[in-house]
Amino acid sequence: MSDLNSTGASAAAPPPRLLDAKWALRRALLGLLILTVGVGSMAWLTHASIDPNLETSSITTTR
């Protein structure tokens, strides 16, 4: 068995990356963009699925 310290594997590990405000802002904007596209798409699909002829025919037949 070889020791990891003797091979230098631990010395070559990159230092831990600190999260800064720029990273957090980018992630927040990306999340908002994904949320906006998702909700907008669902609203558009829901609106597009409504048949206008069906809606007006039900109103005229009930009177």
Secondary structure, 3 states (H helix, E strand, C coil): CCCHHHHCCCCCCCCCCCCCHHHHHHHHHHHHHHHHHHHHHHHHHHHHCCCHHHHHHHHHHHC
